[in-house]
Amino acid sequence: MRPVHPALLVLVALVPALAVARPWQGIQPGASTQRDVVERFGEPVTRAKRGARTVLAYHGEHAPAGTRQAQFHVDPAGVVQEITIFLTAQLDAETVEGTYGKPPQRTFLEDTFQKVWLYPAAGVTVYFGKDGNVEALTFSQGKARPAASGPSAGGAPAAGAAAPGGTQAAR
């Protein structure tokens, strides 16, 4: 029997399964509120405005277990729309594929050419660092799979959409 890679255990614990839309650490994008986040994690280390959204950030000793940082992007109505986490464990592409399968969409960050894998149905985006390991994961509401797939099938961020760290995602 092949031993289980420790990073796979961390990934499984931190991310929702593809077939089952589960919240991350009890917070569900599109349903949970800013109040839910604060009740679950306490007051954030920082609050910042990013466009119309407020970003609640937990980092350092206040970061949730298994992360270096977690960011909760809250819309003006107070609903969490997106969660971005920066993991403490090193995960490689093989581990991500073992959890989610082959990515339905692949792209890159325009300014650094670092790879990005998109799993639109699950609402998961995986950002890889220059070393080939996962740098960050973003969770949002999953999108229904289109009836007919094609190169313009939904789910990819718009060209120029902000990625973790403020870099731009290309199509």
Backbone bond lengths (Angstrom), bond angles and torsions (degrees), N, CA, C in turn:
res aa  C-N    CA-C-N  psi(-1)  N-CA   C-N-CA  omega(-1)  CA-C   N-CA-C  phi
1 M - - - 1.449 - - 1.525 108.93 -
2 R 1.311 116.53 133.01 1.457 122.33 -178.70 1.523 109.98 -75.03
3 P 1.355 119.20 132.12 1.460 120.35 179.95 1.532 110.79 -67.52
4 V 1.317 115.95 150.02 1.456 121.68 179.43 1.520 108.77 -81.92
5 H 1.315 116.29 129.83 1.457 122.36 178.21 1.527 108.02 -67.23
6 P 1.354 119.40 127.91 1.467 121.16 -177.56 1.526 113.21 -56.12
7 A 1.331 117.56 -34.69 1.467 120.15 -179.83 1.525 110.96 -65.58
8 L 1.339 117.06 -30.67 1.463 119.97 177.86 1.523 110.03 -64.61
9 L 1.314 117.34 -39.34 1.462 120.59 178.12 1.521 110.84 -62.42
10 V 1.329 117.36 -40.61 1.459 121.24 178.39 1.517 109.78 -65.48
11 L 1.335 117.30 -44.58 1.454 121.04 -179.59 1.521 110.77 -60.94
12 V 1.311 117.26 -46.42 1.461 121.08 -179.94 1.522 110.27 -61.46
13 A 1.317 117.00 -38.00 1.462 120.18 -179.75 1.523 112.23 -71.61
14 L 1.330 117.28 -28.83 1.451 120.13 -174.19 1.511 115.21 -94.69
15 V 1.321 118.56 -24.51 1.458 119.75 -174.26 1.518 111.05 -116.38
16 P 1.341 116.27 149.74 1.449 118.62 178.55 1.526 110.96 -73.79
17 A 1.319 116.78 153.37 1.460 121.63 177.74 1.520 109.68 -71.48
18 L 1.326 116.53 153.25 1.449 121.84 -177.01 1.524 112.00 -62.52
19 A 1.324 118.12 -42.54 1.456 120.79 -175.16 1.518 113.34 -81.56
20 V 1.316 118.63 -21.30 1.449 121.89 -176.13 1.520 108.79 -119.21
21 A 1.318 116.55 118.35 1.456 120.29 178.99 1.518 108.80 -79.88
22 R 1.319 116.33 97.78 1.458 121.90 178.84 1.518 108.67 -110.02
23 P 1.306 117.20 153.08 1.466 119.26 176.27 1.525 110.96 -71.10
24 W 1.320 117.50 157.18 1.460 121.94 173.65 1.518 106.61 -92.94
25 Q 1.338 116.76 120.66 1.461 122.78 179.93 1.530 111.44 51.36
26 G 1.333 116.30 34.19 1.460 120.66 177.19 1.521 114.67 86.56
27 I 1.318 118.17 1.09 1.470 121.78 -179.54 1.524 108.83 -112.68
28 Q 1.336 116.98 124.70 1.462 123.48 -176.44 1.532 110.10 -109.90
29 P 1.348 117.81 114.35 1.470 118.72 175.68 1.530 110.73 -56.74
30 G 1.329 114.88 135.77 1.457 120.93 179.28 1.517 113.44 89.12
31 A 1.332 117.95 -10.68 1.468 120.91 -178.54 1.522 112.31 -130.33
32 S 1.324 118.13 -44.26 1.460 121.02 -177.85 1.528 110.31 -73.56
33 T 1.327 115.43 156.00 1.461 120.75 -177.89 1.527 111.32 -111.39
34 Q 1.319 114.36 169.72 1.461 120.67 175.81 1.525 109.36 -57.23
35 R 1.301 117.18 -39.83 1.470 121.30 178.72 1.531 110.85 -60.67
36 D 1.356 116.74 -40.47 1.465 120.58 177.32 1.528 110.93 -59.74
37 V 1.325 116.21 -42.08 1.467 121.11 -179.65 1.526 109.93 -62.64
38 V 1.326 116.65 -48.40 1.459 120.87 -178.15 1.534 110.73 -65.49
39 E 1.329 117.14 -38.31 1.467 119.28 176.98 1.526 111.18 -64.51
40 R 1.329 117.36 -35.94 1.469 121.93 -176.95 1.528 112.64 -78.56
41 F 1.347 116.72 -42.02 1.468 121.03 -172.04 1.528 114.57 -114.50
42 G 1.319 118.01 -5.05 1.459 121.11 -175.67 1.524 110.49 85.53
43 E 1.306 115.56 -176.00 1.468 120.10 178.90 1.528 109.35 -64.82
44 P 1.336 117.74 137.66 1.467 119.64 -179.85 1.527 111.39 -68.76
45 V 1.327 115.27 157.27 1.454 120.83 176.21 1.525 108.85 -67.95
46 T 1.348 116.23 -40.98 1.471 120.46 176.78 1.521 109.89 -137.83
47 R 1.314 114.68 151.74 1.471 124.06 171.17 1.517 105.32 -126.28
48 A 1.318 115.89 128.35 1.463 119.82 -179.36 1.525 109.20 -137.37
49 K 1.313 116.26 150.19 1.462 120.93 175.56 1.519 108.03 -91.28
50 R 1.312 116.69 132.79 1.462 122.56 173.59 1.516 105.20 -130.15
51 G 1.325 115.74 96.86 1.455 120.21 -173.19 1.523 108.59 65.66
52 A 1.322 117.04 -130.86 1.460 121.82 179.05 1.526 112.09 -82.13
53 R 1.318 116.90 -12.65 1.463 120.71 -176.14 1.524 112.24 -91.08
54 T 1.331 114.24 155.01 1.459 122.17 171.22 1.518 106.89 -107.43
55 V 1.323 117.26 132.65 1.453 121.84 179.30 1.525 108.24 -107.17
56 L 1.349 114.81 120.39 1.455 121.75 175.22 1.523 106.45 -96.26
57 A 1.333 117.44 121.08 1.468 120.54 -175.84 1.521 110.89 -118.00
58 Y 1.335 113.89 135.12 1.461 122.63 176.46 1.526 106.64 -121.19
59 H 1.328 117.26 119.55 1.458 119.97 -179.86 1.515 109.74 -145.46
60 G 1.333 114.25 174.84 1.454 119.11 -177.32 1.524 110.10 63.70
61 E 1.316 116.74 -139.10 1.461 120.54 -178.78 1.525 112.97 -67.65
62 H 1.325 117.47 -12.03 1.465 121.74 179.70 1.529 112.65 -95.37
63 A 1.327 117.31 -0.72 1.465 121.11 179.47 1.531 109.64 -69.93
64 P 1.329 117.23 141.50 1.474 119.13 176.03 1.529 111.00 -59.33
65 A 1.319 116.65 152.28 1.463 122.34 -179.21 1.529 110.60 -51.53
66 G 1.327 115.91 136.10 1.458 121.96 178.33 1.515 114.32 84.92
67 T 1.351 117.38 -0.74 1.461 120.49 179.71 1.523 110.79 -124.83
68 R 1.324 114.56 154.91 1.461 120.78 169.88 1.525 109.05 -87.93
69 Q 1.368 114.20 -29.07 1.455 120.74 -178.23 1.519 108.46 -160.42
70 A 1.328 115.82 146.78 1.456 122.24 172.51 1.527 107.32 -133.53
71 Q 1.337 115.40 134.84 1.459 121.62 179.47 1.524 108.51 -122.93
72 F 1.328 116.23 132.10 1.458 122.25 178.11 1.520 107.63 -115.00
73 H 1.330 116.49 117.08 1.460 122.73 -177.50 1.529 108.00 -94.77
74 V 1.330 115.82 116.25 1.455 122.71 -172.64 1.528 109.64 -112.54
75 D 1.340 116.57 131.88 1.465 120.28 179.66 1.533 110.80 -78.42
76 P 1.347 117.88 172.14 1.476 120.30 -178.06 1.537 113.71 -59.45
77 A 1.328 118.37 -23.32 1.467 121.37 177.87 1.531 111.66 -80.97
78 G 1.338 117.59 -3.83 1.455 121.27 178.32 1.515 114.52 89.57
79 V 1.348 117.84 12.97 1.463 122.43 -178.55 1.534 109.61 -99.52
80 V 1.326 116.01 133.71 1.468 121.19 177.59 1.529 108.08 -68.40
81 Q 1.325 116.62 124.59 1.460 121.57 179.49 1.526 112.29 -104.77
82 E 1.322 116.35 -25.26 1.468 120.11 -174.82 1.523 109.54 -154.98
83 I 1.327 115.46 146.22 1.461 122.19 175.54 1.528 106.87 -127.44
84 T 1.312 117.33 129.00 1.465 121.82 176.03 1.517 107.89 -119.79
85 I 1.339 115.78 128.74 1.458 120.37 178.63 1.522 110.45 -123.64
86 F 1.307 114.34 145.39 1.459 122.97 175.62 1.524 105.82 -114.91
87 L 1.322 116.77 113.37 1.456 123.01 -171.98 1.522 113.71 -76.80
88 T 1.336 115.51 153.22 1.465 120.22 173.08 1.524 110.26 -87.66
89 A 1.330 117.53 -31.67 1.471 121.49 -179.87 1.521 110.01 -82.91
90 Q 1.321 116.05 147.61 1.459 120.23 176.74 1.525 109.01 -85.78
91 L 1.313 115.79 124.82 1.455 121.98 177.35 1.508 108.57 -119.76
92 D 1.330 116.49 139.53 1.456 120.21 177.92 1.529 109.86 -106.89
93 A 1.319 115.65 175.55 1.460 121.60 -177.78 1.527 111.59 -61.18
94 E 1.314 117.23 -37.80 1.470 120.98 179.96 1.534 111.04 -61.55
95 T 1.319 116.82 -39.54 1.460 121.09 179.19 1.525 110.60 -66.70
96 V 1.322 117.00 -41.64 1.472 120.99 178.25 1.531 109.44 -63.10
97 E 1.339 116.99 -45.63 1.467 120.09 178.95 1.521 111.24 -62.81
98 G 1.326 117.68 -34.49 1.452 120.88 177.80 1.518 112.39 -64.86
99 T 1.329 117.39 -26.81 1.461 121.96 179.70 1.525 111.79 -90.30
100 Y 1.332 117.74 -47.18 1.469 122.11 -173.45 1.520 114.92 -106.11
101 G 1.319 117.88 -13.77 1.459 120.34 -173.56 1.518 109.65 89.31
102 K 1.314 115.44 -174.94 1.464 119.78 178.50 1.520 108.70 -67.35
103 P 1.329 117.03 138.21 1.465 118.89 -177.50 1.529 111.40 -68.52
104 P 1.342 117.17 132.34 1.461 119.74 178.22 1.530 112.34 -67.00
105 Q 1.336 116.55 -25.89 1.466 120.72 179.07 1.518 108.91 -138.22
106 R 1.321 114.64 141.47 1.466 121.30 175.98 1.516 107.75 -130.07
107 T 1.302 115.45 143.93 1.455 120.28 176.97 1.531 107.01 -149.59
108 F 1.326 117.39 -161.68 1.449 121.73 179.55 1.518 108.77 -151.72
109 L 1.325 115.86 162.66 1.463 120.79 174.67 1.521 107.65 -82.69
110 E 1.317 115.30 127.30 1.462 121.20 -174.46 1.522 114.23 -53.80
111 D 1.329 116.96 -47.49 1.454 118.44 -172.71 1.527 114.80 -83.35
112 T 1.342 118.60 -17.67 1.460 120.01 -178.62 1.530 113.07 -120.72
113 F 1.315 117.17 -12.08 1.467 123.93 -177.58 1.528 112.78 61.44
114 Q 1.323 117.07 22.67 1.464 120.75 175.44 1.524 108.36 -76.93
115 K 1.343 116.19 143.59 1.459 119.59 -174.51 1.530 112.28 -76.89
116 V 1.339 113.15 149.87 1.456 123.12 178.46 1.516 107.15 -134.59
117 W 1.332 116.84 130.20 1.460 121.87 176.47 1.514 108.35 -109.81
118 L 1.334 115.86 135.52 1.456 122.40 -178.36 1.517 110.78 -116.10
119 Y 1.314 115.19 131.82 1.463 123.43 174.64 1.536 106.21 -121.61
120 P 1.348 117.19 77.86 1.463 120.86 -172.12 1.527 114.68 -58.66
121 A 1.313 118.65 -39.36 1.464 120.53 -178.26 1.528 110.98 -63.33
122 A 1.320 117.31 -33.25 1.455 121.75 -179.90 1.524 112.15 -90.35
123 G 1.334 117.03 -12.17 1.458 120.02 -177.37 1.519 112.33 72.97
124 V 1.329 117.51 29.46 1.466 121.87 -176.86 1.531 109.80 -116.43
125 T 1.328 115.35 134.59 1.460 122.72 172.86 1.520 107.02 -124.97
126 V 1.331 116.53 132.03 1.465 122.37 -178.39 1.524 108.19 -114.00
127 Y 1.330 115.91 123.74 1.462 122.41 179.10 1.524 108.16 -106.59
128 F 1.326 115.79 126.19 1.458 121.03 -179.76 1.523 109.94 -100.11
129 G 1.337 116.27 144.00 1.454 121.95 175.34 1.521 110.34 -81.91
130 K 1.307 115.83 174.46 1.463 121.19 179.15 1.524 112.24 -62.03
131 D 1.349 116.91 -24.26 1.460 120.85 179.55 1.527 112.42 -80.70
132 G 1.344 117.74 -2.27 1.460 121.50 178.92 1.515 114.54 90.59
133 N 1.328 117.49 -6.32 1.464 121.55 177.68 1.528 110.32 -93.01
134 V 1.329 115.87 160.76 1.462 121.31 -179.99 1.523 109.07 -65.22
135 E 1.325 115.46 128.82 1.458 122.16 176.89 1.523 110.47 -95.81
136 A 1.350 116.15 -40.62 1.463 120.38 -177.91 1.519 109.79 -156.34
137 L 1.320 115.03 156.45 1.464 123.32 173.61 1.516 107.67 -125.81
138 T 1.333 116.18 138.53 1.452 120.87 175.85 1.516 108.58 -120.34
139 F 1.339 115.30 134.20 1.456 122.20 178.51 1.517 108.50 -115.95
140 S 1.327 115.93 133.00 1.460 121.60 174.40 1.522 106.64 -142.15
141 Q 1.318 116.62 -176.34 1.452 118.47 177.56 1.521 108.61 -64.05
142 G 1.320 117.45 134.77 1.460 120.99 176.76 1.512 109.98 -68.47
143 K 1.309 114.89 152.19 1.459 120.76 178.05 1.518 108.62 -107.13
144 A 1.330 116.15 140.23 1.463 120.39 177.84 1.516 108.84 -62.79
145 R 1.324 115.37 143.19 1.464 119.34 178.23 1.522 109.20 -69.86
146 P 1.345 117.32 135.17 1.455 119.70 179.32 1.526 111.08 -67.75
147 A 1.335 116.69 150.96 1.465 121.75 -179.94 1.528 110.11 -62.29
148 A 1.305 116.88 -44.70 1.464 121.31 178.19 1.513 107.61 -115.21
149 S 1.315 116.39 125.98 1.458 118.07 -179.48 1.517 109.56 -93.90
150 G 1.289 114.87 150.47 1.452 120.89 178.81 1.501 108.46 -165.51
151 P 1.314 117.11 -178.67 1.444 119.39 -176.76 1.518 113.15 -63.64
152 S 1.342 118.25 -20.69 1.453 119.03 -179.46 1.523 112.06 -103.61
153 A 1.343 117.50 13.43 1.466 120.08 179.06 1.514 109.47 -57.66
154 G 1.332 117.62 142.79 1.460 124.24 -171.61 1.513 114.58 -60.86
155 G 1.325 115.11 172.35 1.449 121.31 173.46 1.505 114.43 111.05
156 A 1.321 119.01 -30.75 1.453 119.48 -178.88 1.518 108.80 -74.75
157 P 1.319 117.05 145.27 1.452 118.23 177.49 1.518 109.40 -66.53
158 A 1.297 115.85 150.02 1.457 119.71 176.99 1.521 108.31 -60.62
159 A 1.307 116.14 146.51 1.461 119.27 176.94 1.511 107.84 -53.92
160 G 1.315 116.27 131.09 1.450 120.42 -179.42 1.514 113.91 89.37
161 A 1.332 118.80 1.34 1.468 121.09 178.24 1.514 109.12 -65.76
162 A 1.313 116.45 143.12 1.466 120.38 -177.73 1.513 111.60 -72.33
163 A 1.304 116.14 136.03 1.465 123.71 175.33 1.515 107.21 -108.51
164 P 1.339 117.95 171.93 1.466 118.37 177.58 1.523 110.70 -53.51
165 G 1.296 116.13 137.61 1.465 121.07 -179.42 1.510 112.87 85.13
166 G 1.349 118.01 3.22 1.447 121.32 176.04 1.515 113.93 82.75
167 T 1.323 119.70 6.88 1.460 121.19 178.70 1.515 109.23 -77.83
168 Q 1.298 117.80 167.70 1.446 122.73 -174.90 1.518 111.54 -106.34
169 A 1.336 117.57 134.47 1.453 121.97 176.82 1.518 108.99 -90.33
170 A 1.320 116.87 136.80 1.454 122.25 177.32 1.515 108.52 -100.43
171 R 1.294 117.94 162.79 1.468 121.63 175.79 1.505 109.33 -88.63
